[in-house]
């Protein structure tokens, strides 16, 4: 048995970027298997580390996905934002949050890059779809007692807005203020949650 085979899994000796290697492994495994079929154990195996070390850096698979894809928001941030607070203001909270997150280039660019990839690459589409549905949309729908179709329709409306505003750069949508768009879109999004 070689020294490499005897080495115990876990933190690696030396100045190795273990977190970075786990993220690289996560990107590869998520791309190959999609969000649902990827496992912490499989990602740990790909990175050559113990699964406990993966949990040390990333509390959940969802958190690892967000970090690997460089998403600016997490389910842990979005779900409470939507379900805590008056139900009659969900549409406004959702629209405002998405428009504020995408207003800054450093938070918008990773999200738009993933959306573009999902439109042209089936693996990226599967990965993004599974994450959005299972880690976010269905969690919100089930906690609020709203049919999945309604929450998916609200997401599709906002997806179209983000694509029109930042990818197609439709005018005057692209140059409209956040407040103008909140006023325009919030009642429609609200109807999906309460209509």
NORDARA-V187021 format. One record per pair of residues at least 12 apart in sequence whose C-alpha atoms are under 7 Angstrom apart, sorted by the first residue. I is the first residue (numbers start at 1). GAP is how many residues later the second one is. If there is no record, write none. Layout:
# NORDARA-V187021
I:GAP ; I:GAP
This chain:
# NORDARA-V187021
9:40 ; 9:41 ; 10:39 ; 10:40 ; 10:43 ; 11:42 ; 19:38 ; 21:26 ; 22:22 ; 22:25 ; 23:45 ; 25:18 ; 25:21 ; 25:22 ; 26:17 ; 26:42 ; 27:41 ; 29:14 ; 30:97 ; 31:92 ; 31:93 ; 31:96 ; 32:91 ; 34:89 ; 34:92 ; 34:93 ; 35:92 ; 35:95 ; 35:96 ; 36:94 ; 40:21 ; 62:73 ; 70:40 ; 71:39 ; 71:40 ; 72:35 ; 75:60 ; 75:61 ; 79:57 ; 79:61 ; 82:12 ; 83:61 ; 90:100 ; 91:95 ; 91:96 ; 91:98 ; 91:99 ; 92:90 ; 92:94 ; 95:87 ; 95:90 ; 95:91 ; 96:86 ; 99:79 ; 137:14 ; 137:15 ; 146:47 ; 150:42 ; 150:43 ; 151:41 ; 151:42 ; 154:35 ; 154:38
